[in-house]
Amino acid sequence: MKTIIKLVLVSILVFFTNCKSETKNESSAAASPATTEEVADSDRQGQAFLKDDEGKPTVLHIAIGSKDHSTLVAAVQAAQLENALVNAGPLMVFAPTNEAFEALPAGTVEDLLKPENKGKLAFILKHHVTPGNYDKEFLKKFKSLGQASNENVPVEVKGDDVYVGGAKIIASVPAGNGIVHVVDKVILPNN
């Protein structure tokens, strides 16, 4: 009788072990074929590249969705800062418009977008980001802000207008991980 019980237990164990390994093999076989699109996008990984139709858009996705910020988006992509702009935050992004980039000296944007200037571009873009989530009215209480570039920018109030680093806030858009303040000028760091 003991031999029959042992035989039944071993048979059950072998059955479940085989089922488990077949499931693993089937799921890994289904997951292993890489499409051309996956291979091409292998360097574009991280939270910024996940699709989320349910959450409130991040500061990055607000910029991507704005026709007035295509130059900023191109710069963020060239500096590979997409993942930093989708983190939990909260983040305040002072987003220069395309017109603000066009006001820079001729050739500046093109030069910054070159791969060899990636570090310099990233530093300038970080100079447009502050930890926090403050609306325009609350920003009037500040004299300066500490930017992600590790430099400070002055905050000035002129009537109802607020200027950060010399750039005027012309609109504000709340985001899932902070706020985007649209500005009329590129905020250049001191260094």
Accessible surface in RSA format (square Angstrom, percent):
REM  Atomic radii and reference values for relative SASA: ProtOr
REM  Chains: A
REM  Algorithm: Lee & Richards
REM  Probe-radius: 1.40
REM  Slices: 20
REM RES _ NUM      All-atoms   Total-Side   Main-Chain    Non-polar    All polar
REM                ABS   REL    ABS   REL    ABS   REL    ABS   REL    ABS   REL
RES MET A   1   171.34  88.7 131.48  87.0  39.86  94.9 114.15  97.0  57.19  75.8
RES LYS A   2   164.91  80.5 161.27  99.0   3.63   8.7 105.82  95.2  59.09  62.9
RES THR A   3   104.10  74.0 102.09 103.5   2.01   4.8  68.45  91.9  35.65  53.9
RES ILE A   4   108.82  61.9 108.50  80.8   0.33   0.8 108.82  78.4   0.00   0.0
RES ILE A   5    90.81  51.7  89.14  66.4   1.68   4.0  90.74  65.3   0.08   0.2
RES LYS A   6   136.71  66.7 135.25  83.0   1.46   3.5  80.88  72.8  55.83  59.5
RES LEU A   7   117.76  65.6 114.93  82.2   2.84   7.1 117.56  82.6   0.20   0.5
RES VAL A   8    76.22  50.2  74.52  67.5   1.71   4.1  76.22  66.2   0.00   0.0
RES LEU A   9   109.49  61.0 105.68  75.6   3.80   9.6 105.83  74.3   3.65   9.8
RES VAL A  10    84.75  55.8  83.81  75.9   0.94   2.3  84.67  73.6   0.07   0.2
RES SER A  11    60.75  51.3  50.96  68.0   9.79  22.5  35.21  75.0  25.54  35.8
RES ILE A  12    83.17  47.3  80.96  60.3   2.21   5.3  83.17  59.9   0.00   0.0
RES LEU A  13   121.52  67.7 118.85  85.0   2.68   6.7 121.05  85.0   0.47   1.3
RES VAL A  14    78.53  51.7  76.42  69.2   2.12   5.1  78.51  68.2   0.02   0.1
RES PHE A  15   125.53  62.8 121.43  75.2   4.09  10.7 125.35  76.0   0.18   0.5
RES PHE A  16   125.86  63.0 123.03  76.2   2.83   7.4 123.32  74.8   2.54   7.3
RES THR A  17    78.84  56.1  74.56  75.6   4.28  10.2  64.91  87.2  13.93  21.1
RES ASN A  18    77.02  53.1  76.85  74.3   0.17   0.4  13.51  32.5  63.51  61.4
RES CYS A  19    52.01  39.3  48.49  54.1   3.53   8.3  23.32  59.1  28.69  30.9
RES LYS A  20   145.77  71.1 139.64  85.7   6.13  14.6  87.88  79.1  57.89  61.7
RES SER A  21    50.23  42.4  48.51  64.7   1.72   4.0  36.68  78.1  13.54  19.0
RES GLU A  22   100.69  57.8  99.81  75.5   0.88   2.1  31.10  60.2  69.59  56.8
RES THR A  23    86.48  61.5  85.64  86.8   0.84   2.0  61.92  83.2  24.56  37.1
RES LYS A  24   139.58  68.1 136.70  83.9   2.88   6.9  83.87  75.5  55.71  59.3
RES ASN A  25    97.42  67.2  93.85  90.7   3.57   8.6  24.52  59.0  72.90  70.5
RES GLU A  26   119.75  68.8 109.53  82.9  10.22  24.3  48.91  94.6  70.84  57.8
RES SER A  27    67.04  56.6  56.34  75.2  10.70  24.6  47.19 100.5  19.85  27.8
RES SER A  28    65.99  55.8  58.00  77.4   7.99  18.4  48.93 104.2  17.06  23.9
RES ALA A  29    62.90  57.8  50.37  77.7  12.53  28.5  56.65  79.8   6.26  16.6
RES ALA A  30    83.16  76.5  50.90  78.6  32.26  73.4  61.81  87.0  21.35  56.5
RES ALA A  31    84.73  77.9  50.39  77.8  34.34  78.1  60.77  85.6  23.97  63.5
RES SER A  32    81.98  69.3  54.23  72.4  27.75  63.9  47.37 100.9  34.61  48.5
RES PRO A  33    92.10  67.1  70.22  64.0  21.88  79.5  81.53  67.3  10.57  65.7
RES ALA A  34    66.63  61.3  35.16  54.3  31.47  71.6  35.89  50.5  30.74  81.4
RES THR A  35    76.59  54.5  69.42  70.4   7.17  17.1  73.32  98.5   3.28   5.0
RES THR A  36   119.33  84.9 109.77 111.3   9.56  22.8  78.10 104.9  41.23  62.3
RES GLU A  37   128.59  73.8 120.42  91.1   8.17  19.5  40.82  79.0  87.77  71.7
RES GLU A  38   102.87  59.1  90.82  68.7  12.06  28.7  44.98  87.0  57.89  47.3
RES VAL A  39    96.91  63.8  87.90  79.6   9.01  21.7  91.60  79.6   5.31  14.4
RES ALA A  40    73.02  67.1  43.44  67.0  29.58  67.3  54.74  77.1  18.28  48.4
RES ASP A  41    67.82  47.5  64.85  64.5   2.98   7.0  16.56  39.0  51.27  51.1
RES SER A  42    65.03  55.0  54.11  72.2  10.92  25.2  31.39  66.8  33.64  47.1
RES ASP A  43   104.40  73.1  74.14  73.8  30.26  71.6  44.97 105.8  59.43  59.3
RES ARG A  44    69.30  29.1  61.52  31.4   7.79  18.5  23.29  31.8  46.01  27.9
RES GLN A  45   122.40  68.4 109.84  80.3  12.56  29.9  39.06  83.1  83.34  63.2
RES GLY A  46    38.20  47.1   0.00   N/A  38.20  47.1  28.54  78.3   9.67  21.6
RES GLN A  47   109.46  61.2  97.81  71.5  11.65  27.7  28.39  60.4  81.07  61.5
RES ALA A  48     8.15   7.5   0.00   0.0   8.15  18.5   0.00   0.0   8.15  21.6
RES PHE A  49    80.25  40.1  46.18  28.6  34.07  88.7  53.00  32.1  27.25  78.0
RES LEU A  50   124.22  69.2 115.11  82.4   9.11  22.9 116.88  82.1   7.33  19.7
RES LYS A  51   178.80  87.2 139.45  85.6  39.35  93.7 104.53  94.1  74.26  79.1
RES ASP A  52    99.45  69.7  70.51  70.2  28.94  68.4  33.90  79.8  65.56  65.4
RES ASP A  53   118.09  82.7  77.72  77.4  40.37  95.5  37.10  87.3  80.99  80.8
RES GLU A  54   169.76  97.5 133.58 101.1  36.17  86.1  52.17 100.9 117.58  96.0
RES GLY A  55    40.62  50.1   0.00   N/A  40.62  50.1  26.30  72.2  14.33  32.1
RES LYS A  56   126.04  61.5 101.68  62.4  24.36  58.0  70.52  63.5  55.52  59.1
RES PRO A  57    69.98  51.0  61.17  55.8   8.81  32.0  69.98  57.8   0.00   0.0
RES THR A  58    25.77  18.3  25.70  26.1   0.07   0.2  25.70  34.5   0.07   0.1
RES VAL A  59     3.45   2.3   0.76   0.7   2.68   6.5   0.97   0.8   2.47   6.7
RES LEU A  60     3.23   1.8   2.73   2.0   0.51   1.3   3.23   2.3   0.00   0.0
RES HIS A  61    66.96  36.6  58.04  40.3   8.91  22.8  46.43  47.8  20.53  23.9
RES ILE A  62    30.01  17.1  21.90  16.3   8.11  19.5  27.37  19.7   2.64   7.2
RES ALA A  63    10.46   9.6   8.55  13.2   1.91   4.3  10.11  14.2   0.34   0.9
RES ILE A  64    87.35  49.7  66.20  49.3  21.14  51.0  66.20  47.7  21.14  57.4
RES GLY A  65    69.10  85.2   0.00   N/A  69.10  85.2  35.96  98.7  33.14  74.2
RES SER A  66    32.36  27.3  21.94  29.3  10.42  24.0  22.30  47.5  10.06  14.1
RES LYS A  67   174.19  85.0 150.35  92.3  23.84  56.8 126.07 113.5  48.13  51.3
RES ASP A  68    69.41  48.6  68.35  68.0   1.06   2.5   9.71  22.9  59.69  59.5
RES HIS A  69     8.55   4.7   8.52   5.9   0.03   0.1   7.64   7.9   0.91   1.1
RES SER A  70    65.14  55.0  56.34  75.2   8.80  20.3  43.07  91.7  22.07  30.9
RES THR A  71    32.68  23.2  27.77  28.2   4.91  11.7  13.29  17.9  19.39  29.3
RES LEU A  72     8.19   4.6   8.09   5.8   0.09   0.2   8.09   5.7   0.09   0.2
RES VAL A  73    17.89  11.8  17.36  15.7   0.53   1.3  17.89  15.5   0.00   0.0
RES ALA A  74    41.34  38.0  35.92  55.4   5.42  12.3  37.99  53.5   3.36   8.9
RES ALA A  75     2.11   1.9   2.11   3.3   0.00   0.0   2.11   3.0   0.00   0.0
RES VAL A  76     5.78   3.8   5.78   5.2   0.00   0.0   5.78   5.0   0.00   0.0
RES GLN A  77    70.74  39.6  65.85  48.1   4.89  11.6  11.82  25.2  58.92  44.7
RES ALA A  78    39.01  35.9  14.12  21.8  24.89  56.6  27.28  38.4  11.73  31.1
RES ALA A  79     4.04   3.7   0.00   0.0   4.04   9.2   0.00   0.0   4.04  10.7
RES GLN A  80    94.91  53.1  72.97  53.3  21.94  52.2  19.66  41.8  75.25  57.1
RES LEU A  81    27.18  15.1  25.96  18.6   1.23   3.1  27.18  19.1   0.00   0.0
RES GLU A  82     8.13   4.7   8.11   6.1   0.02   0.1   3.11   6.0   5.02   4.1
RES ASN A  83    61.82  42.6  55.68  53.8   6.14  14.8  28.79  69.3  33.03  31.9
RES ALA A  84    51.19  47.1  39.98  61.7  11.20  25.5  46.83  66.0   4.35  11.5
RES LEU A  85    19.51  10.9  19.51  14.0   0.00   0.0  19.51  13.7   0.00   0.0
RES VAL A  86     6.87   4.5   2.40   2.2   4.47  10.8   2.40   2.1   4.47  12.1
RES ASN A  87    64.19  44.3  62.93  60.8   1.26   3.0  28.36  68.3  35.83  34.6
RES ALA A  88    94.28  86.7  65.46 101.0  28.82  65.6  76.04 107.1  18.24  48.3
RES GLY A  89    34.45  42.5   0.00   N/A  34.45  42.5   5.63  15.4  28.83  64.6
RES PRO A  90    70.91  51.7  68.69  62.6   2.22   8.1  68.93  56.9   1.98  12.3
RES LEU A  91    20.85  11.6  20.85  14.9   0.00   0.0  20.85  14.6   0.00   0.0
RES MET A  92     0.00   0.0   0.00   0.0   0.00   0.0   0.00   0.0   0.00   0.0
RES VAL A  93    11.71   7.7  11.71  10.6   0.00   0.0  11.71  10.2   0.00   0.0
RES PHE A  94     0.22   0.1   0.00   0.0   0.22   0.6   0.00   0.0   0.22   0.6
RES ALA A  95     0.59   0.5   0.56   0.9   0.03   0.1   0.59   0.8   0.00   0.0
RES PRO A  96     0.37   0.3   0.35   0.3   0.02   0.1   0.35   0.3   0.02   0.1
RES THR A  97    18.29  13.0  18.29  18.5   0.00   0.0  14.60  19.6   3.68   5.6
RES ASN A  98    28.73  19.8  28.57  27.6   0.15   0.4  12.09  29.1  16.63  16.1
RES GLU A  99   135.25  77.7 129.16  97.7   6.09  14.5  43.45  84.0  91.81  75.0
RES ALA A 100     4.48   4.1   0.00   0.0   4.48  10.2   1.93   2.7   2.55   6.7
RES PHE A 101    15.60   7.8  13.59   8.4   2.01   5.2  13.77   8.3   1.84   5.3
RES GLU A 102   133.96  76.9 103.06  78.0  30.90  73.6  50.96  98.6  83.00  67.8
RES ALA A 103    87.61  80.6  48.84  75.4  38.77  88.2  60.75  85.6  26.86  71.1
RES LEU A 104    26.84  14.9  16.49  11.8  10.35  26.0  17.87  12.6   8.97  24.1
RES PRO A 105    99.67  72.6  85.50  77.9  14.16  51.5  97.39  80.4   2.28  14.2
RES ALA A 106   112.10 103.1  70.13 108.2  41.97  95.5  80.95 114.0  31.15  82.5
RES GLY A 107    41.37  51.0   0.00   N/A  41.37  51.0  29.56  81.1  11.81  26.4
RES THR A 108    39.53  28.1  32.62  33.1   6.91  16.5  29.75  40.0   9.77  14.8
RES VAL A 109    26.31  17.3  25.12  22.7   1.19   2.9  25.41  22.1   0.89   2.4
RES GLU A 110   113.88  65.4 106.92  80.9   6.96  16.6  63.87 123.5  50.01  40.8
RES ASP A 111    60.96  42.7  60.01  59.7   0.95   2.2  16.09  37.9  44.87  44.7
RES LEU A 112    15.84   8.8  15.56  11.1   0.28   0.7  15.56  10.9   0.28   0.7
RES LEU A 113    57.82  32.2  43.98  31.5  13.84  34.8  43.98  30.9  13.84  37.2
RES LYS A 114    95.28  46.5  91.92  56.4   3.37   8.0  47.46  42.7  47.83  50.9
RES PRO A 115   117.48  85.6  97.83  89.2  19.65  71.4 106.89  88.3  10.59  65.8
RES GLU A 116   132.76  76.2  93.31  70.6  39.45  93.9  64.78 125.3  67.98  55.5
RES ASN A 117    30.00  20.7  27.91  27.0   2.09   5.0   2.36   5.7  27.63  26.7
RES LYS A 118    84.48  41.2  82.72  50.8   1.76   4.2  50.81  45.7  33.67  35.9
RES GLY A 119    55.04  67.9   0.00   N/A  55.04  67.9  41.02 112.6  14.01  31.4
RES LYS A 120   126.81  61.9 114.76  70.4  12.05  28.7  70.46  63.4  56.35  60.0
RES LEU A 121     5.42   3.0   5.42   3.9   0.00   0.0   5.42   3.8   0.00   0.0
RES ALA A 122    14.00  12.9  14.00  21.6   0.00   0.0  14.00  19.7   0.00   0.0
RES PHE A 123    62.78  31.4  60.58  37.5   2.20   5.7  62.25  37.7   0.53   1.5
RES ILE A 124    17.55  10.0  17.55  13.1   0.00   0.0  17.55  12.6   0.00   0.0
RES LEU A 125     9.23   5.1   7.37   5.3   1.86   4.7   7.63   5.4   1.60   4.3
RES LYS A 126    85.78  41.9  85.16  52.3   0.62   1.5  30.89  27.8  54.89  58.5
RES HIS A 127     4.11   2.2   4.11   2.9   0.00   0.0   0.59   0.6   3.52   4.1
RES HIS A 128     4.13   2.3   4.13   2.9   0.00   0.0   4.01   4.1   0.11   0.1
RES VAL A 129    17.66  11.6  17.66  16.0   0.00   0.0  17.66  15.3   0.00   0.0
RES THR A 130     5.73   4.1   5.73   5.8   0.00   0.0   5.73   7.7   0.00   0.0
RES PRO A 131    90.45  65.9  82.01  74.8   8.44  30.7  82.09  67.8   8.36  52.0
RES GLY A 132    10.14  12.5   0.00   N/A  10.14  12.5   9.26  25.4   0.88   2.0
RES ASN A 133    77.82  53.7  55.24  53.4  22.58  54.4   9.14  22.0  68.68  66.4
RES TYR A 134    74.09  34.6  72.47  41.2   1.62   4.2  32.40  24.4  41.69  51.4
RES ASP A 135    78.17  54.8  73.60  73.3   4.57  10.8  29.53  69.5  48.64  48.5
RES LYS A 136    59.64  29.1  58.82  36.1   0.82   2.0  27.85  25.1  31.79  33.9
RES GLU A 137   109.38  62.8 102.90  77.8   6.48  15.4  56.97 110.2  52.41  42.8
RES PHE A 138    80.13  40.1  77.65  48.1   2.48   6.5  79.80  48.4   0.34   1.0
RES LEU A 139     0.00   0.0   0.00   0.0   0.00   0.0   0.00   0.0   0.00   0.0
RES LYS A 140    55.60  27.1  37.61  23.1  17.99  42.8  25.54  23.0  30.05  32.0
RES LYS A 141   153.18  74.7 116.57  71.5  36.60  87.2  84.18  75.8  68.99  73.5
RES PHE A 142    59.50  29.8  52.99  32.8   6.52  17.0  55.99  33.9   3.52  10.1
RES LYS A 143   178.29  87.0 166.52 102.2  11.77  28.0 110.25  99.2  68.04  72.5
RES SER A 144    53.39  45.1  42.18  56.3  11.21  25.8  14.89  31.7  38.50  53.9
RES LEU A 145     8.56   4.8   4.75   3.4   3.81   9.6   8.56   6.0   0.00   0.0
RES GLY A 146    39.18  48.3   0.00   N/A  39.18  48.3  23.11  63.4  16.07  36.0
RES GLN A 147     8.02   4.5   0.00   0.0   8.02  19.1   0.03   0.1   7.99   6.1
RES ALA A 148    48.49  44.6  24.05  37.1  24.43  55.6  34.56  48.7  13.93  36.9
RES SER A 149     8.63   7.3   0.00   0.0   8.63  19.9   2.71   5.8   5.92   8.3
RES ASN A 150   146.01 100.7 111.30 107.6  34.71  83.6  32.69  78.7 113.31 109.5
RES GLU A 151    22.63  13.0  17.39  13.2   5.24  12.5  22.00  42.6   0.62   0.5
RES ASN A 152   100.79  69.5  85.19  82.3  15.60  37.6  15.59  37.5  85.20  82.4
RES VAL A 153     3.79   2.5   3.46   3.1   0.33   0.8   3.79   3.3   0.00   0.0
RES PRO A 154    73.75  53.7  72.44  66.0   1.30   4.7  73.02  60.3   0.73   4.5
RES VAL A 155     9.99   6.6   0.00   0.0   9.99  24.1   0.00   0.0   9.99  27.1
RES GLU A 156    77.93  44.7  72.72  55.0   5.21  12.4  28.08  54.3  49.85  40.7
RES VAL A 157    68.20  44.9  37.87  34.3  30.34  73.1  37.87  32.9  30.34  82.3
RES LYS A 158   114.43  55.8 102.69  63.0  11.75  28.0  66.83  60.2  47.60  50.7
RES GLY A 159    68.91  85.0   0.00   N/A  68.91  85.0  44.99 123.5  23.92  53.6
RES ASP A 160   113.33  79.4 106.49 106.0   6.84  16.2  29.91  70.4  83.42  83.2
RES ASP A 161    42.54  29.8  42.54  42.3   0.00   0.0   0.56   1.3  41.98  41.9
RES VAL A 162     0.00   0.0   0.00   0.0   0.00   0.0   0.00   0.0   0.00   0.0
RES TYR A 163    42.06  19.6  41.88  23.8   0.17   0.5  17.23  12.9  24.83  30.6
RES VAL A 164     0.00   0.0   0.00   0.0   0.00   0.0   0.00   0.0   0.00   0.0
RES GLY A 165    18.07  22.3   0.00   N/A  18.07  22.3   6.11  16.8  11.95  26.8
RES GLY A 166    30.08  37.1   0.00   N/A  30.08  37.1  18.13  49.7  11.95  26.8
RES ALA A 167     0.02   0.0   0.02   0.0   0.00   0.0   0.02   0.0   0.00   0.0
RES LYS A 168    59.22  28.9  59.22  36.3   0.00   0.0  12.52  11.3  46.70  49.7
RES ILE A 169     1.97   1.1   0.45   0.3   1.52   3.7   0.45   0.3   1.52   4.1
RES ILE A 170    90.94  51.8  55.49  41.3  35.46  85.5  62.02  44.7  28.92  78.5
RES ALA A 171    48.32  44.4  37.08  57.2  11.24  25.6  48.17  67.8   0.16   0.4
RES SER A 172    46.52  39.3  19.02  25.4  27.50  63.3  17.51  37.3  29.01  40.6
RES VAL A 173    57.17  37.6  56.68  51.3   0.49   1.2  57.17  49.7   0.00   0.0
RES PRO A 174    81.65  59.5  75.91  69.2   5.73  20.8  75.94  62.7   5.71  35.5
RES ALA A 175     7.90   7.3   0.00   0.0   7.90  18.0   0.00   0.0   7.90  20.9
RES GLY A 176    47.50  58.6   0.00   N/A  47.50  58.6  12.78  35.1  34.72  77.8
RES ASN A 177     9.34   6.4   6.31   6.1   3.02   7.3   9.34  22.5   0.00   0.0
RES GLY A 178     2.83   3.5   0.00   N/A   2.83   3.5   0.00   0.0   2.83   6.3
RES ILE A 179    11.13   6.3  11.13   8.3   0.00   0.0  11.13   8.0   0.00   0.0
RES VAL A 180     4.17   2.7   4.17   3.8   0.00   0.0   4.17   3.6   0.00   0.0
RES HIS A 181     0.00   0.0   0.00   0.0   0.00   0.0   0.00   0.0   0.00   0.0
RES VAL A 182    17.87  11.8  17.87  16.2   0.00   0.0  17.87  15.5   0.00   0.0
RES VAL A 183     0.00   0.0   0.00   0.0   0.00   0.0   0.00   0.0   0.00   0.0
RES ASP A 184    67.69  47.4  49.68  49.5  18.00  42.6  19.33  45.5  48.35  48.2
RES LYS A 185   103.09  50.3 101.66  62.4   1.43   3.4  61.95  55.8  41.13  43.8
RES VAL A 186     5.54   3.6   1.94   1.8   3.60   8.7   1.94   1.7   3.60   9.8
RES ILE A 187     2.21   1.3   1.88   1.4   0.33   0.8   2.21   1.6   0.00   0.0
RES LEU A 188   100.50  56.0  79.16  56.6  21.34  53.6  79.16  55.6  21.34  57.4
RES PRO A 189    19.96  14.5   5.05   4.6  14.91  54.2   5.08   4.2  14.88  92.5
RES ASN A 190   135.95  93.8  98.87  95.5  37.08  89.3  27.57  66.3 108.38 104.8
RES ASN A 191   142.94  98.6  91.42  88.3  51.52 124.1  56.22 135.3  86.72  83.8
END  Absolute sums over single chains surface
CHAIN  1 A    12012.9       9830.8       2182.0       7339.3       4673.5
END  Absolute sums over all chains
TOTAL         12012.9       9830.8       2182.0       7339.3       4673.5
